[in-house]
Amino acid sequence: MRAKKEIIKVLTKNDFLMNIETAKQINLADYLHSLGYSPVKQQGI
């Protein structure tokens, strides 16, 4: 398995490539909020 060399393609307004370590640093709640989604309920805060 080539996990370190694996590239994740993320499609947003601008297409860009990132590696898995960069992807793991993105706060999912913040990313979804930037797309206009709001949580109904948050747990574990």
mmCIF file of the N, C-alpha and C atoms, coordinates in Angstrom:
data_MODEL
# 
_entry.id   MODEL 
# 
loop_
_atom_site.group_PDB 
_atom_site.id 
_atom_site.type_symbol 
_atom_site.label_atom_id 
_atom_site.label_alt_id 
_atom_site.label_comp_id 
_atom_site.label_asym_id 
_atom_site.label_entity_id 
_atom_site.label_seq_id 
_atom_site.pdbx_PDB_ins_code 
_atom_site.Cartn_x 
_atom_site.Cartn_y 
_atom_site.Cartn_z 
_atom_site.occupancy 
_atom_site.B_iso_or_equiv 
_atom_site.pdbx_formal_charge 
_atom_site.auth_seq_id 
_atom_site.auth_comp_id 
_atom_site.auth_asym_id 
_atom_site.auth_atom_id 
_atom_site.pdbx_PDB_model_num 
ATOM 1   N N  . MET A 1 1  ? 0.845   -1.193 0.000  1.00 0.00 ? 1  MET A N  1 
ATOM 2   C CA . MET A 1 1  ? 0.000   0.000  0.000  1.00 0.00 ? 1  MET A CA 1 
ATOM 3   C C  . MET A 1 1  ? 0.879   1.241  0.000  1.00 0.00 ? 1  MET A C  1 
ATOM 4   N N  . ARG A 1 2  ? 0.551   2.186  -0.835 1.00 0.00 ? 2  ARG A N  1 
ATOM 5   C CA . ARG A 1 2  ? 1.356   3.393  -0.987 1.00 0.00 ? 2  ARG A CA 1 
ATOM 6   C C  . ARG A 1 2  ? 0.705   4.575  -0.284 1.00 0.00 ? 2  ARG A C  1 
ATOM 7   N N  . ALA A 1 3  ? 0.408   4.441  0.994  1.00 0.00 ? 3  ALA A N  1 
ATOM 8   C CA . ALA A 1 3  ? -0.339  5.473  1.717  1.00 0.00 ? 3  ALA A CA 1 
ATOM 9   C C  . ALA A 1 3  ? 0.371   6.825  1.696  1.00 0.00 ? 3  ALA A C  1 
ATOM 10  N N  . LYS A 1 4  ? 1.698   6.832  1.870  1.00 0.00 ? 4  LYS A N  1 
ATOM 11  C CA . LYS A 1 4  ? 2.419   8.104  1.911  1.00 0.00 ? 4  LYS A CA 1 
ATOM 12  C C  . LYS A 1 4  ? 2.430   8.786  0.554  1.00 0.00 ? 4  LYS A C  1 
ATOM 13  N N  . LYS A 1 5  ? 2.398   8.009  -0.514 1.00 0.00 ? 5  LYS A N  1 
ATOM 14  C CA . LYS A 1 5  ? 2.443   8.591  -1.850 1.00 0.00 ? 5  LYS A CA 1 
ATOM 15  C C  . LYS A 1 5  ? 1.054   8.816  -2.422 1.00 0.00 ? 5  LYS A C  1 
ATOM 16  N N  . GLU A 1 6  ? 0.049   8.355  -1.692 1.00 0.00 ? 6  GLU A N  1 
ATOM 17  C CA . GLU A 1 6  ? -1.312  8.473  -2.188 1.00 0.00 ? 6  GLU A CA 1 
ATOM 18  C C  . GLU A 1 6  ? -1.750  9.934  -2.172 1.00 0.00 ? 6  GLU A C  1 
ATOM 19  N N  . ILE A 1 7  ? -2.375  10.360 -3.227 1.00 0.00 ? 7  ILE A N  1 
ATOM 20  C CA . ILE A 1 7  ? -2.850  11.736 -3.351 1.00 0.00 ? 7  ILE A CA 1 
ATOM 21  C C  . ILE A 1 7  ? -4.369  11.735 -3.311 1.00 0.00 ? 7  ILE A C  1 
ATOM 22  N N  . ILE A 1 8  ? -4.918  12.670 -2.559 1.00 0.00 ? 8  ILE A N  1 
ATOM 23  C CA . ILE A 1 8  ? -6.367  12.811 -2.472 1.00 0.00 ? 8  ILE A CA 1 
ATOM 24  C C  . ILE A 1 8  ? -6.769  14.011 -3.310 1.00 0.00 ? 8  ILE A C  1 
ATOM 25  N N  . LYS A 1 9  ? -7.696  13.811 -4.202 1.00 0.00 ? 9  LYS A N  1 
ATOM 26  C CA . LYS A 1 9  ? -8.178  14.929 -5.009 1.00 0.00 ? 9  LYS A CA 1 
ATOM 27  C C  . LYS A 1 9  ? -9.430  15.476 -4.346 1.00 0.00 ? 9  LYS A C  1 
ATOM 28  N N  . VAL A 1 10 ? -9.399  16.739 -4.027 1.00 0.00 ? 10 VAL A N  1 
ATOM 29  C CA . VAL A 1 10 ? -10.515 17.402 -3.379 1.00 0.00 ? 10 VAL A CA 1 
ATOM 30  C C  . VAL A 1 10 ? -11.086 18.405 -4.370 1.00 0.00 ? 10 VAL A C  1 
ATOM 31  N N  . LEU A 1 11 ? -12.371 18.297 -4.623 1.00 0.00 ? 11 LEU A N  1 
ATOM 32  C CA . LEU A 1 11 ? -13.008 19.204 -5.563 1.00 0.00 ? 11 LEU A CA 1 
ATOM 33  C C  . LEU A 1 11 ? -13.778 20.274 -4.801 1.00 0.00 ? 11 LEU A C  1 
ATOM 34  N N  . THR A 1 12 ? -13.368 21.487 -4.954 1.00 0.00 ? 12 THR A N  1 
ATOM 35  C CA . THR A 1 12 ? -14.081 22.622 -4.377 1.00 0.00 ? 12 THR A CA 1 
ATOM 36  C C  . THR A 1 12 ? -14.242 23.648 -5.495 1.00 0.00 ? 12 THR A C  1 
ATOM 37  N N  . LYS A 1 13 ? -14.328 24.909 -5.167 1.00 0.00 ? 13 LYS A N  1 
ATOM 38  C CA . LYS A 1 13 ? -14.412 25.931 -6.208 1.00 0.00 ? 13 LYS A CA 1 
ATOM 39  C C  . LYS A 1 13 ? -13.179 25.869 -7.109 1.00 0.00 ? 13 LYS A C  1 
ATOM 40  N N  . ASN A 1 14 ? -12.030 25.644 -6.514 1.00 0.00 ? 14 ASN A N  1 
ATOM 41  C CA . ASN A 1 14 ? -10.779 25.466 -7.263 1.00 0.00 ? 14 ASN A CA 1 
ATOM 42  C C  . ASN A 1 14 ? -10.305 24.041 -7.012 1.00 0.00 ? 14 ASN A C  1 
ATOM 43  N N  . ASP A 1 15 ? -9.984  23.326 -8.068 1.00 0.00 ? 15 ASP A N  1 
ATOM 44  C CA . ASP A 1 15 ? -9.453  21.972 -7.900 1.00 0.00 ? 15 ASP A CA 1 
ATOM 45  C C  . ASP A 1 15 ? -8.012  22.070 -7.403 1.00 0.00 ? 15 ASP A C  1 
ATOM 46  N N  . PHE A 1 16 ? -7.661  21.253 -6.426 1.00 0.00 ? 16 PHE A N  1 
ATOM 47  C CA . PHE A 1 16 ? -6.290  21.202 -5.962 1.00 0.00 ? 16 PHE A CA 1 
ATOM 48  C C  . PHE A 1 16 ? -6.014  19.816 -5.406 1.00 0.00 ? 16 PHE A C  1 
ATOM 49  N N  . LEU A 1 17 ? -4.736  19.486 -5.306 1.00 0.00 ? 17 LEU A N  1 
ATOM 50  C CA . LEU A 1 17 ? -4.320  18.192 -4.791 1.00 0.00 ? 17 LEU A CA 1 
ATOM 51  C C  . LEU A 1 17 ? -3.676  18.385 -3.434 1.00 0.00 ? 17 LEU A C  1 
ATOM 52  N N  . MET A 1 18 ? -3.852  17.399 -2.559 1.00 0.00 ? 18 MET A N  1 
ATOM 53  C CA . MET A 1 18 ? -3.205  17.443 -1.257 1.00 0.00 ? 18 MET A CA 1 
ATOM 54  C C  . MET A 1 18 ? -2.847  16.022 -0.845 1.00 0.00 ? 18 MET A C  1 
ATOM 55  N N  . ASN A 1 19 ? -1.884  15.896 0.048  1.00 0.00 ? 19 ASN A N  1 
ATOM 56  C CA . ASN A 1 19 ? -1.555  14.569 0.544  1.00 0.00 ? 19 ASN A CA 1 
ATOM 57  C C  . ASN A 1 19 ? -2.400  14.274 1.782  1.00 0.00 ? 19 ASN A C  1 
ATOM 58  N N  . ILE A 1 20 ? -2.342  13.055 2.260  1.00 0.00 ? 20 ILE A N  1 
ATOM 59  C CA . ILE A 1 20 ? -3.207  12.626 3.366  1.00 0.00 ? 20 ILE A CA 1 
ATOM 60  C C  . ILE A 1 20 ? -2.912  13.398 4.648  1.00 0.00 ? 20 ILE A C  1 
ATOM 61  N N  . GLU A 1 21 ? -1.652  13.751 4.883  1.00 0.00 ? 21 GLU A N  1 
ATOM 62  C CA . GLU A 1 21 ? -1.314  14.489 6.105  1.00 0.00 ? 21 GLU A CA 1 
ATOM 63  C C  . GLU A 1 21 ? -1.941  15.884 6.089  1.00 0.00 ? 21 GLU A C  1 
ATOM 64  N N  . THR A 1 22 ? -1.942  16.527 4.958  1.00 0.00 ? 22 THR A N  1 
ATOM 65  C CA . THR A 1 22 ? -2.578  17.841 4.835  1.00 0.00 ? 22 THR A CA 1 
ATOM 66  C C  . THR A 1 22 ? -4.081  17.715 5.010  1.00 0.00 ? 22 THR A C  1 
ATOM 67  N N  . ALA A 1 23 ? -4.663  16.688 4.430  1.00 0.00 ? 23 ALA A N  1 
ATOM 68  C CA . ALA A 1 23 ? -6.108  16.478 4.535  1.00 0.00 ? 23 ALA A CA 1 
ATOM 69  C C  . ALA A 1 23 ? -6.529  16.251 5.983  1.00 0.00 ? 23 ALA A C  1 
ATOM 70  N N  . LYS A 1 24 ? -5.717  15.551 6.749  1.00 0.00 ? 24 LYS A N  1 
ATOM 71  C CA . LYS A 1 24 ? -6.049  15.272 8.155  1.00 0.00 ? 24 LYS A CA 1 
ATOM 72  C C  . LYS A 1 24 ? -6.035  16.531 9.012  1.00 0.00 ? 24 LYS A C  1 
ATOM 73  N N  . GLN A 1 25 ? -5.353  17.575 8.564  1.00 0.00 ? 25 GLN A N  1 
ATOM 74  C CA . GLN A 1 25 ? -5.264  18.813 9.340  1.00 0.00 ? 25 GLN A CA 1 
ATOM 75  C C  . GLN A 1 25 ? -6.479  19.711 9.159  1.00 0.00 ? 25 GLN A C  1 
ATOM 76  N N  . ILE A 1 26 ? -7.331  19.401 8.210  1.00 0.00 ? 26 ILE A N  1 
ATOM 77  C CA . ILE A 1 26 ? -8.509  20.227 7.959  1.00 0.00 ? 26 ILE A CA 1 
ATOM 78  C C  . ILE A 1 26 ? -9.585  19.906 8.992  1.00 0.00 ? 26 ILE A C  1 
ATOM 79  N N  . ASN A 1 27 ? -10.098 20.932 9.647  1.00 0.00 ? 27 ASN A N  1 
ATOM 80  C CA . ASN A 1 27 ? -11.191 20.746 10.589 1.00 0.00 ? 27 ASN A CA 1 
ATOM 81  C C  . ASN A 1 27 ? -12.463 20.526 9.772  1.00 0.00 ? 27 ASN A C  1 
ATOM 82  N N  . LEU A 1 28 ? -13.052 19.347 9.903  1.00 0.00 ? 28 LEU A N  1 
ATOM 83  C CA . LEU A 1 28 ? -14.201 18.980 9.083  1.00 0.00 ? 28 LEU A CA 1 
ATOM 84  C C  . LEU A 1 28 ? -15.387 19.911 9.313  1.00 0.00 ? 28 LEU A C  1 
ATOM 85  N N  . ALA A 1 29 ? -15.647 20.278 10.557 1.00 0.00 ? 29 ALA A N  1 
ATOM 86  C CA . ALA A 1 29 ? -16.774 21.168 10.856 1.00 0.00 ? 29 ALA A CA 1 
ATOM 87  C C  . ALA A 1 29 ? -16.575 22.530 10.191 1.00 0.00 ? 29 ALA A C  1 
ATOM 88  N N  . ASP A 1 30 ? -15.357 23.061 10.248 1.00 0.00 ? 30 ASP A N  1 
ATOM 89  C CA . ASP A 1 30 ? -15.075 24.354 9.609  1.00 0.00 ? 30 ASP A CA 1 
ATOM 90  C C  . ASP A 1 30 ? -15.209 24.261 8.094  1.00 0.00 ? 30 ASP A C  1 
ATOM 91  N N  . TYR A 1 31 ? -14.735 23.156 7.522  1.00 0.00 ? 31 TYR A N  1 
ATOM 92  C CA . TYR A 1 31 ? -14.819 22.972 6.073  1.00 0.00 ? 31 TYR A CA 1 
ATOM 93  C C  . TYR A 1 31 ? -16.279 22.904 5.623  1.00 0.00 ? 31 TYR A C  1 
ATOM 94  N N  . LEU A 1 32 ? -17.090 22.126 6.323  1.00 0.00 ? 32 LEU A N  1 
ATOM 95  C CA . LEU A 1 32 ? -18.503 22.018 5.962  1.00 0.00 ? 32 LEU A CA 1 
ATOM 96  C C  . LEU A 1 32 ? -19.215 23.353 6.138  1.00 0.00 ? 32 LEU A C  1 
ATOM 97  N N  . HIS A 1 33 ? -18.850 24.094 7.191  1.00 0.00 ? 33 HIS A N  1 
ATOM 98  C CA . HIS A 1 33 ? -19.435 25.420 7.406  1.00 0.00 ? 33 HIS A CA 1 
ATOM 99  C C  . HIS A 1 33 ? -19.095 26.357 6.243  1.00 0.00 ? 33 HIS A C  1 
ATOM 100 N N  . SER A 1 34 ? -17.863 26.246 5.732  1.00 0.00 ? 34 SER A N  1 
ATOM 101 C CA . SER A 1 34 ? -17.468 27.097 4.602  1.00 0.00 ? 34 SER A CA 1 
ATOM 102 C C  . SER A 1 34 ? -18.262 26.772 3.342  1.00 0.00 ? 34 SER A C  1 
ATOM 103 N N  . LEU A 1 35 ? -18.816 25.563 3.278  1.00 0.00 ? 35 LEU A N  1 
ATOM 104 C CA . LEU A 1 35 ? -19.654 25.162 2.146  1.00 0.00 ? 35 LEU A CA 1 
ATOM 105 C C  . LEU A 1 35 ? -21.127 25.473 2.381  1.00 0.00 ? 35 LEU A C  1 
ATOM 106 N N  . GLY A 1 36 ? -21.439 26.027 3.575  1.00 0.00 ? 36 GLY A N  1 
ATOM 107 C CA . GLY A 1 36 ? -22.812 26.421 3.857  1.00 0.00 ? 36 GLY A CA 1 
ATOM 108 C C  . GLY A 1 36 ? -23.605 25.438 4.691  1.00 0.00 ? 36 GLY A C  1 
ATOM 109 N N  . TYR A 1 37 ? -22.950 24.404 5.214  1.00 0.00 ? 37 TYR A N  1 
ATOM 110 C CA . TYR A 1 37 ? -23.646 23.429 6.050  1.00 0.00 ? 37 TYR A CA 1 
ATOM 111 C C  . TYR A 1 37 ? -23.537 23.826 7.510  1.00 0.00 ? 37 TYR A C  1 
ATOM 112 N N  . SER A 1 38 ? -24.618 23.618 8.261  1.00 0.00 ? 38 SER A N  1 
ATOM 113 C CA . SER A 1 38 ? -24.620 23.900 9.693  1.00 0.00 ? 38 SER A CA 1 
ATOM 114 C C  . SER A 1 38 ? -25.007 22.636 10.441 1.00 0.00 ? 38 SER A C  1 
ATOM 115 N N  . PRO A 1 39 ? -24.304 22.336 11.533 1.00 0.00 ? 39 PRO A N  1 
ATOM 116 C CA . PRO A 1 39 ? -24.623 21.121 12.282 1.00 0.00 ? 39 PRO A CA 1 
ATOM 117 C C  . PRO A 1 39 ? -25.954 21.249 13.018 1.00 0.00 ? 39 PRO A C  1 
ATOM 118 N N  . VAL A 1 40 ? -26.676 20.155 13.079 1.00 0.00 ? 40 VAL A N  1 
ATOM 119 C CA . VAL A 1 40 ? -27.900 20.115 13.865 1.00 0.00 ? 40 VAL A CA 1 
ATOM 120 C C  . VAL A 1 40 ? -27.520 19.887 15.318 1.00 0.00 ? 40 VAL A C  1 
ATOM 121 N N  . LYS A 1 41 ? -26.502 19.063 15.530 1.00 0.00 ? 41 LYS A N  1 
ATOM 122 C CA . LYS A 1 41 ? -26.070 18.724 16.878 1.00 0.00 ? 41 LYS A CA 1 
ATOM 123 C C  . LYS A 1 41 ? -24.570 18.446 16.845 1.00 0.00 ? 41 LYS A C  1 
ATOM 124 N N  . GLN A 1 42 ? -23.842 18.918 17.861 1.00 0.00 ? 42 GLN A N  1 
ATOM 125 C CA . GLN A 1 42 ? -22.418 18.627 17.969 1.00 0.00 ? 42 GLN A CA 1 
ATOM 126 C C  . GLN A 1 42 ? -22.185 17.803 19.215 1.00 0.00 ? 42 GLN A C  1 
ATOM 127 N N  . GLN A 1 43 ? -21.283 16.847 19.100 1.00 0.00 ? 43 GLN A N  1 
ATOM 128 C CA . GLN A 1 43 ? -20.946 16.002 20.238 1.00 0.00 ? 43 GLN A CA 1 
ATOM 129 C C  . GLN A 1 43 ? -19.450 16.073 20.505 1.00 0.00 ? 43 GLN A C  1 
ATOM 130 N N  . GLY A 1 44 ? -19.065 15.778 21.735 1.00 0.00 ? 44 GLY A N  1 
ATOM 131 C CA . GLY A 1 44 ? -17.657 15.667 22.078 1.00 0.00 ? 44 GLY A CA 1 
ATOM 132 C C  . GLY A 1 44 ? -16.903 16.973 22.185 1.00 0.00 ? 44 GLY A C  1 
ATOM 133 N N  . ILE A 1 45 ? -17.609 18.054 22.467 1.00 0.00 ? 45 ILE A N  1 
ATOM 134 C CA . ILE A 1 45 ? -16.920 19.347 22.601 1.00 0.00 ? 45 ILE A CA 1 
ATOM 135 C C  . ILE A 1 45 ? -16.711 19.656 24.061 1.00 0.00 ? 45 ILE A C  1 
# 
